[in-house]
Amino acid sequence: MKRSYLIALLLATVLGRVNAQNPIIQTSFTADPAPMVYNDTVFLYTSHDEDDTKDNFFTMYDWHCYSSVDMVNWTNHGAVASLKNFKWLDKTNGAWAVQCIERNGKFYLYVPIHGTGICVLVADSPYGPFSDPLGKQLIDSDHLWNDIDPTIYIDDDGQAYLYWGNPNVWYVKLNEDMLSYDKSIGNNGVVSVDMVAESFGKGVKKDGTSGTKYVEGPWFYKRNNLYYLIYAAEGVPEYIGYSTSKSPEGPWAYQGIIMERSEDLAFTNHAGVIDYKGNSYFFYHNQGLPNGGGFRRSTCVEQFEYNSDGTIPLINPTKEGVKEGVAHLNPFKRNEAETMAWSEGVKYKEDNEVGVFITAETNNAFTKVKGVDFGEKGAVKFTAQLGTSTDSGAIMEVRLDSRDGLLVGSVQVPMYGGDGKWGLITIDVEKITGVHGVYFIFKGKTEKVLMNFDYWQFME
């Protein structure tokens, strides 16, 4: 019995690692996920925790963007905006939780800068480049240090609402330009939401007096004529709670907990919710990557179903995440190496020559791409752009369905004497048909491989 238990435990551990999808980004630390559905694609904007923490506090300089059309493979588009976008700003830290929305072909990125207020950047594309149209804060209220975590929604009548705040909630009604707001309501346009137990649950403030459960990180949206305000509650550590309303301006009714506290989560949490291709998805962050922690967080996602009355069920954080994609990946077009479902021992980089790419830092590092459909005719050739600047005898193996799965080809990685030098290599592979996971395994003669990988494509 004991031996059987140990075998079962080992198998569960191995299978859990093989099937891991959370955190969905492994090549850098990301937090405060803000998904946006546009043109049949999910764009995911995140804040970015640096690997090296300064003064044992949040160390955040820029905002990143990722995209997916299947909810299992995510493409890294790198840093799309940073504190450097604000020429008038002298702060070098504090790029906190972000959200993006499209209106009339423009993309508006609402960003809080800790201690400065909420700013807005604008672009013609969800990938940027973003620019600062105001040259100042959009929200510069009496609660400057609490003006964080903006969340934006455009209602059916065209009215846009911007909610935000810690430890209270405020909102403004944005004008159609998305760069200004109606000053005729509230306190010069800023409306303070009534923080009562009926709206946000009964809680206790930091000073021990009565308050509500609401803390920060609101996510505001509408679904089936019901308005939702999801938020981090009763920290720290925080759980995720929510309230609903029949009006975008309240009053709100507290509904309960969505995600409970867990030792696998960070001491903060921040949610984002979307519907996509007939499914509902809940984004949050944890501390699940190696060297992760409260100041080095990682984005995760779970699929869920609303209850029949529109309430949200309790959602448990998992390592498996989204088990099945909503589309298959086409291997016969160019695919970026930074598109992946999972990776280990890999970091992302950017340069002016190829943009975003990945670097394998250790021997046997790998990336996995899920749900690749080779069809009935199949593939017999493979091409990739990659290179190394070290004499490590670098080889990239192409395997199917697991790290130790069928080896269909090996690519001898060319050495070019420095970063930014690339070789385009084509090889024959064993014929592949049907739907598979594709694994790229990076190997070398030394523990440090330092292999750069830009893109790949299979051919018939």
C-alpha positions as CSV (number, residue, x, y, z in Angstrom):
1,M,0.0,0.0,0.0
2,K,2.8,2.4,0.9
3,R,4.7,1.6,-2.3
4,S,1.5,2.2,-4.4
5,Y,0.9,5.5,-2.7
6,L,4.4,6.7,-3.4
7,I,4.1,5.7,-7.0
8,A,0.8,7.5,-7.4
9,L,2.3,10.6,-5.7
10,L,5.3,10.5,-8.1
11,L,3.0,10.2,-11.1
12,A,0.8,13.0,-9.9
13,T,3.9,15.3,-9.5
14,V,5.3,14.4,-12.9
15,L,2.0,14.7,-14.7
16,G,1.3,18.0,-12.9
17,R,4.6,19.4,-14.2
18,V,4.0,18.0,-17.8
19,N,0.5,19.5,-17.9
20,A,1.4,22.8,-16.3
21,Q,0.0,25.9,-17.9
22,N,0.2,28.3,-15.0
23,P,1.8,30.8,-14.7
24,I,1.1,31.4,-18.4
25,I,4.2,33.7,-18.8
26,Q,7.5,32.1,-17.7
27,T,10.1,34.2,-19.4
28,S,9.7,37.2,-17.0
29,F,7.7,38.2,-14.0
30,T,4.3,39.7,-14.7
31,A,1.5,40.9,-12.5
32,D,-1.9,42.7,-12.5
33,P,-3.2,41.0,-15.7
34,A,-5.6,43.1,-17.9
35,P,-7.1,41.1,-20.8
36,M,-8.7,42.8,-23.8
37,V,-10.5,41.1,-26.6
38,Y,-10.0,42.8,-30.0
39,N,-10.3,41.5,-33.5
40,D,-10.8,37.9,-32.4
41,T,-7.6,38.1,-30.4
42,V,-6.9,38.3,-26.6
43,F,-4.4,41.0,-25.8
44,L,-3.1,40.7,-22.3
45,Y,-1.4,43.8,-20.7
46,T,0.5,43.4,-17.5
47,S,2.7,45.2,-15.1
48,H,6.3,43.9,-14.9
49,D,8.2,43.0,-11.8
50,E,11.9,43.2,-12.3
51,D,14.1,40.2,-11.4
52,D,16.2,42.4,-9.1
53,T,14.1,44.0,-6.4
54,K,15.1,47.4,-5.1
55,D,14.7,48.3,-1.4
56,N,12.6,45.2,-0.8
57,F,9.6,46.8,-2.6
58,F,7.8,46.7,-5.9
59,T,10.3,47.4,-8.7
60,M,8.4,48.2,-11.8
61,Y,9.5,50.3,-14.8
62,D,7.3,49.3,-17.7
63,W,4.2,47.6,-19.0
64,H,4.1,44.5,-21.2
65,C,1.8,43.0,-23.8
66,Y,1.0,39.4,-24.8
67,S,-1.5,37.9,-27.2
68,S,-3.3,34.6,-27.8
69,V,-5.9,33.3,-30.3
70,D,-6.2,29.9,-28.5
71,M,-5.9,30.7,-24.8
72,V,-3.0,28.2,-24.3
73,N,-0.2,29.6,-26.4
74,W,0.9,33.2,-25.6
75,T,3.0,35.5,-27.8
76,N,5.3,37.9,-26.0
77,H,5.3,41.4,-27.6
78,G,7.7,42.8,-25.0
79,A,7.5,46.2,-23.2
80,V,4.9,48.3,-25.1
81,A,5.1,51.3,-22.7
82,S,7.2,52.5,-19.8
83,L,7.7,55.4,-17.4
84,K,10.0,56.9,-20.1
85,N,6.9,57.7,-22.2
86,F,6.2,60.5,-19.7
87,K,8.8,63.2,-20.5
88,W,7.5,65.4,-17.7
89,L,7.9,62.7,-15.1
90,D,11.0,62.4,-12.9
91,K,10.0,59.1,-11.4
92,T,12.1,55.9,-12.2
93,N,9.8,53.4,-10.4
94,G,6.1,52.8,-9.8
95,A,4.6,51.4,-13.1
96,W,1.7,49.7,-11.5
97,A,-1.5,48.0,-12.7
98,V,-2.6,48.8,-16.2
99,Q,-5.7,48.4,-18.5
100,C,-6.2,49.0,-22.2
101,I,-9.3,49.7,-24.2
102,E,-10.1,50.4,-27.9
103,R,-12.4,53.2,-29.1
104,N,-12.8,54.4,-32.7
105,G,-9.6,52.7,-33.8
106,K,-7.5,54.2,-31.0
107,F,-6.1,52.3,-28.1
108,Y,-6.0,53.9,-24.7
109,L,-3.7,52.6,-22.0
110,Y,-4.6,53.8,-18.5
111,V,-1.6,53.5,-16.2
112,P,-1.1,54.4,-12.5
113,I,2.2,55.7,-11.5
114,H,2.7,55.2,-7.8
115,G,2.5,58.5,-5.9
116,T,1.7,60.5,-9.1
117,G,-1.8,59.6,-10.1
118,I,-3.3,57.9,-13.2
119,C,-2.1,58.7,-16.7
120,V,-3.2,57.7,-20.2
121,L,-1.2,56.7,-23.3
122,V,-2.6,56.4,-26.8
123,A,-1.7,54.4,-29.9
124,D,-3.1,53.4,-33.3
125,S,-2.3,49.7,-32.6
126,P,-2.7,47.4,-29.6
127,Y,1.1,46.8,-29.8
128,G,1.9,50.5,-29.7
129,P,3.9,52.7,-30.0
130,F,2.1,54.6,-27.3
131,S,2.4,58.3,-26.8
132,D,1.5,60.7,-24.0
133,P,-1.3,63.1,-25.3
134,L,-1.8,65.1,-22.2
135,G,1.7,65.8,-20.8
136,K,0.3,65.5,-17.3
137,Q,-1.9,63.1,-15.2
138,L,-5.4,62.4,-16.2
139,I,-6.4,61.7,-12.5
140,D,-4.7,64.0,-10.1
141,S,-7.1,64.1,-7.2
142,D,-6.9,64.8,-3.5
143,H,-6.1,61.2,-3.0
144,L,-2.9,61.1,-5.0
145,W,-1.1,58.2,-3.4
146,N,-4.4,56.1,-3.5
147,D,-5.0,56.8,-7.2
148,I,-4.0,53.4,-8.5
149,D,-5.4,50.4,-10.4
150,P,-7.5,52.0,-13.1
151,T,-10.2,49.9,-14.7
152,I,-12.1,51.0,-17.8
153,Y,-15.4,50.0,-19.5
154,I,-17.5,51.6,-22.3
155,D,-21.2,51.0,-21.7
156,D,-23.7,50.2,-24.5
157,D,-24.8,53.8,-24.7
158,G,-21.2,54.9,-25.4
159,Q,-20.5,56.3,-21.9
160,A,-17.1,55.3,-20.6
161,Y,-16.4,54.8,-16.9
162,L,-13.0,54.8,-15.2
163,Y,-13.0,53.2,-11.7
164,W,-9.9,53.0,-9.5
165,G,-8.6,53.2,-5.9
166,N,-7.1,51.9,-2.7
167,P,-8.5,51.7,0.0
168,N,-11.7,53.3,-1.4
169,V,-13.3,53.4,-4.8
170,W,-13.7,56.4,-7.1
171,Y,-14.9,56.9,-10.6
172,V,-15.2,59.4,-13.4
173,K,-17.4,59.5,-16.5
174,L,-14.9,59.9,-19.4
175,N,-15.8,62.1,-22.3
176,E,-15.8,60.6,-25.8
177,D,-12.2,61.7,-26.3
178,M,-11.2,59.3,-23.5
179,L,-8.7,61.9,-22.4
180,S,-10.9,64.1,-20.2
181,Y,-14.0,63.6,-18.0
182,D,-17.2,65.2,-17.0
183,K,-16.4,67.8,-14.3
184,S,-20.1,68.5,-13.4
185,I,-20.5,65.6,-11.1
186,G,-18.9,64.6,-7.8
187,N,-15.9,66.5,-6.6
188,N,-14.9,68.3,-9.8
189,G,-15.8,65.2,-11.7
190,V,-14.5,62.6,-9.3
191,V,-17.2,60.5,-7.6
192,S,-16.5,58.8,-4.3
193,V,-18.3,55.5,-4.0
194,D,-20.1,54.9,-0.8
195,M,-18.0,52.3,1.1
196,V,-20.6,50.4,3.1
197,A,-20.9,46.8,4.2
198,E,-23.9,46.2,2.0
199,S,-21.8,47.1,-1.1
200,F,-18.4,45.6,-0.3
201,G,-18.9,43.4,2.7
202,K,-18.1,44.1,6.4
203,G,-14.4,44.4,7.1
204,V,-11.9,46.1,9.4
205,K,-9.6,49.0,8.4
206,K,-5.8,49.0,9.2
207,D,-6.5,51.2,12.3
208,G,-8.9,48.6,13.7
209,T,-12.1,50.6,12.9
210,S,-15.0,49.2,11.0
211,G,-14.8,49.3,7.2
212,T,-15.4,47.1,4.2
213,K,-13.6,44.1,2.6
214,Y,-12.6,46.1,-0.5
215,V,-8.8,46.9,-0.7
216,E,-7.7,47.6,-4.3
217,G,-7.4,46.3,-7.8
218,P,-10.9,46.9,-9.2
219,W,-12.0,45.2,-12.5
220,F,-15.2,46.8,-13.9
221,Y,-17.3,45.3,-16.6
222,K,-20.9,44.4,-17.7
223,R,-22.3,41.1,-18.7
224,N,-26.0,40.3,-19.5
225,N,-27.2,43.6,-18.1
226,L,-25.4,43.1,-14.8
227,Y,-22.4,45.2,-13.8
228,Y,-19.5,43.6,-11.9
229,L,-16.8,45.1,-9.7
230,I,-14.2,42.5,-8.9
231,Y,-11.4,43.5,-6.5
232,A,-8.7,42.4,-4.0
233,A,-10.2,42.1,-0.6
234,E,-9.1,42.0,3.1
235,G,-5.4,42.1,2.6
236,V,-2.7,41.2,3.3
237,P,-2.7,38.5,2.1
238,E,-5.6,39.3,-0.3
239,Y,-8.4,37.3,-1.7
240,I,-10.6,38.2,-4.6
241,G,-14.1,39.3,-3.9
242,Y,-16.8,41.0,-6.0
243,S,-19.9,43.1,-6.0
244,T,-22.7,43.6,-8.6
245,S,-25.1,46.4,-9.6
246,K,-27.9,47.1,-12.0
247,S,-26.3,50.4,-12.8
248,P,-22.7,51.4,-13.8
249,E,-22.8,54.0,-11.0
250,G,-24.1,51.6,-8.3
251,P,-25.4,51.1,-5.7
252,W,-23.3,47.9,-5.3
253,A,-24.3,44.7,-3.6
254,Y,-21.6,42.5,-2.1
255,Q,-21.6,38.9,-3.5
256,G,-18.7,37.1,-1.8
257,I,-15.4,35.5,-2.6
258,I,-14.2,34.4,-6.1
259,M,-10.7,33.2,-5.2
260,E,-9.6,32.5,-1.6
261,R,-6.2,33.1,-0.1
262,S,-3.7,30.4,-0.8
263,E,0.0,29.8,0.0
264,D,0.6,29.4,-3.7
265,L,-0.6,33.0,-4.3
266,A,1.3,36.2,-3.6
267,F,0.3,38.5,-0.7
268,T,-1.4,40.7,-3.4
269,N,-3.8,39.6,-6.1
270,H,-5.4,41.4,-9.1
271,A,-8.1,39.9,-11.3
272,G,-9.2,40.4,-14.9
273,V,-12.2,38.7,-16.5
274,I,-13.2,38.2,-20.2
275,D,-15.5,36.1,-22.4
276,Y,-13.8,34.7,-25.5
277,K,-15.0,32.3,-28.1
278,G,-17.9,31.1,-25.9
279,N,-15.8,30.6,-22.8
280,S,-15.2,32.7,-19.6
281,Y,-11.8,33.2,-18.2
282,F,-10.5,34.5,-14.9
283,F,-7.0,36.1,-14.8
284,Y,-5.0,36.6,-11.6
285,H,-1.4,36.4,-10.4
286,N,0.6,34.2,-8.1
287,Q,4.2,33.7,-7.0
288,G,4.7,30.4,-8.8
289,L,7.9,30.8,-10.8
290,P,11.3,30.0,-9.5
291,N,12.6,32.9,-7.4
292,G,9.0,34.2,-7.3
293,G,7.6,36.1,-4.4
294,G,5.4,39.0,-3.3
295,F,7.4,41.4,-5.4
296,R,8.1,38.9,-8.2
297,R,4.7,37.8,-9.4
298,S,3.4,35.8,-12.3
299,T,0.2,35.9,-14.4
300,C,-2.2,32.9,-14.4
301,V,-5.6,32.1,-15.9
302,E,-8.5,29.7,-15.2
303,Q,-11.5,28.8,-17.3
304,F,-14.9,29.0,-15.5
305,E,-18.7,29.1,-16.0
306,Y,-21.0,31.7,-14.5
307,N,-23.9,30.4,-12.4
308,S,-27.3,30.6,-14.0
309,D,-28.1,33.8,-12.0
310,G,-25.0,35.5,-13.1
311,T,-23.0,35.0,-9.9
312,I,-19.4,33.8,-10.1
313,P,-18.5,30.4,-8.5
314,L,-15.5,29.9,-6.3
315,I,-12.4,29.5,-8.5
316,N,-9.4,27.6,-7.3
317,P,-5.9,28.5,-8.5
318,T,-4.3,25.5,-10.3
319,K,-1.0,24.7,-12.0
320,E,-2.9,23.1,-15.0
321,G,-4.8,26.3,-15.9
322,V,-6.7,26.2,-19.2
323,K,-6.6,22.6,-20.3
324,E,-7.8,22.9,-23.9
325,G,-7.3,25.6,-26.4
326,V,-10.1,27.1,-28.5
327,A,-8.1,26.9,-31.7
328,H,-5.1,25.0,-33.2
329,L,-1.8,26.6,-34.2
330,N,-0.8,26.6,-37.9
331,P,2.8,25.3,-38.2
332,F,3.0,26.2,-42.0
333,K,3.3,29.9,-41.3
334,R,6.0,31.8,-39.5
335,N,5.6,31.4,-35.8
336,E,7.6,33.5,-33.3
337,A,9.8,31.6,-30.9
338,E,8.3,33.7,-28.1
339,T,4.9,32.1,-28.8
340,M,4.6,29.3,-26.3
341,A,2.4,27.4,-23.8
342,W,5.3,26.6,-21.4
343,S,9.0,27.0,-21.0
344,E,11.8,26.3,-18.5
345,G,15.3,27.9,-18.5
346,V,14.3,30.5,-21.0
347,K,14.2,34.3,-20.9
348,Y,12.9,36.9,-23.4
349,K,15.0,39.6,-24.9
350,E,14.5,42.5,-27.3
351,D,16.7,44.2,-29.8
352,N,16.5,46.6,-32.8
353,E,17.2,43.9,-35.4
354,V,14.5,41.3,-34.8
355,G,12.4,42.7,-31.9
356,V,11.4,40.2,-29.3
357,F,13.1,36.8,-29.2
358,I,14.0,34.2,-26.6
359,T,17.3,33.0,-25.1
360,A,17.9,29.6,-23.7
361,E,20.1,30.1,-20.7
362,T,20.8,26.5,-19.5
363,N,21.4,23.1,-20.9
364,N,18.1,21.2,-21.5
365,A,16.1,24.4,-21.3
366,F,12.9,24.1,-23.5
367,T,9.7,25.6,-24.8
368,K,6.4,23.9,-25.5
369,V,3.9,24.9,-28.1
370,K,0.5,23.3,-27.7
371,G,-2.1,22.1,-30.2
372,V,-0.1,22.4,-33.4
373,D,-2.1,21.0,-36.3
374,F,-0.1,19.4,-39.1
375,G,-3.1,18.1,-40.9
376,E,-3.3,15.0,-43.0
377,K,-0.7,16.0,-45.6
378,G,1.8,16.8,-42.9
379,A,5.3,18.4,-42.7
380,V,8.7,17.1,-43.9
381,K,10.9,20.1,-43.5
382,F,11.6,22.6,-40.7
383,T,13.3,26.0,-40.7
384,A,14.3,28.3,-37.9
385,Q,16.2,31.5,-37.3
386,L,18.6,31.1,-34.4
387,G,22.2,31.5,-33.3
388,T,24.7,31.4,-30.5
389,S,27.7,33.5,-29.5
390,T,29.4,30.9,-27.4
391,D,31.3,27.7,-28.3
392,S,28.8,25.4,-26.6
393,G,28.1,23.0,-29.4
394,A,24.5,24.1,-29.3
395,I,21.8,21.9,-30.7
396,M,18.0,22.5,-30.8
397,E,16.0,19.3,-30.8
398,V,12.5,19.2,-32.1
399,R,10.3,16.7,-30.3
400,L,6.6,15.8,-30.3
401,D,4.2,15.7,-27.3
402,S,6.8,15.7,-24.5
403,R,10.3,16.7,-23.6
404,D,11.4,13.1,-24.2
405,G,8.9,12.5,-27.1
406,L,9.6,11.4,-30.7
407,L,12.7,13.2,-32.0
408,V,11.7,14.5,-35.5
409,G,14.8,16.6,-36.1
410,S,17.9,18.3,-34.7
411,V,19.2,21.7,-35.7
412,Q,22.9,22.5,-35.3
413,V,22.9,26.1,-34.1
414,P,25.4,28.3,-35.9
415,M,27.9,30.4,-34.0
416,Y,28.2,34.0,-35.2
417,G,30.4,35.6,-32.6
418,G,28.0,37.9,-30.9
419,D,24.4,38.7,-30.1
420,G,22.3,40.1,-32.9
421,K,23.8,37.6,-35.4
422,W,21.4,35.1,-36.8
423,G,21.4,32.0,-39.0
424,L,18.4,30.7,-41.0
425,I,18.6,26.9,-40.9
426,T,16.4,24.4,-42.8
427,I,16.4,20.7,-42.1
428,D,14.5,17.6,-43.1
429,V,12.2,16.1,-40.4
430,E,10.4,12.9,-40.1
431,K,6.9,13.3,-41.5
432,I,4.5,14.7,-39.0
433,T,0.7,14.6,-39.3
434,G,-2.2,15.3,-37.0
435,V,-2.3,17.5,-33.9
436,H,0.7,17.5,-31.5
437,G,2.5,19.5,-28.9
438,V,5.9,20.6,-30.2
439,Y,8.8,20.9,-27.9
440,F,12.1,22.7,-28.7
441,I,14.9,21.4,-26.5
442,F,18.1,23.4,-26.2
443,K,21.3,21.4,-25.6
444,G,25.0,22.1,-25.4
445,K,28.3,20.8,-24.2
446,T,28.3,23.2,-21.2
447,E,25.7,24.0,-18.5
448,K,25.2,27.5,-20.0
449,V,24.0,27.3,-23.5
450,L,23.1,30.9,-24.3
451,M,21.2,30.1,-27.5
452,N,19.0,32.7,-29.2
453,F,15.8,31.7,-31.1
454,D,13.7,34.1,-33.2
455,Y,11.2,32.1,-35.2
456,W,10.3,28.8,-36.8
457,Q,8.1,27.2,-39.6
458,F,7.4,23.8,-40.9
459,M,6.9,23.0,-44.6
460,E,5.2,20.3,-46.6
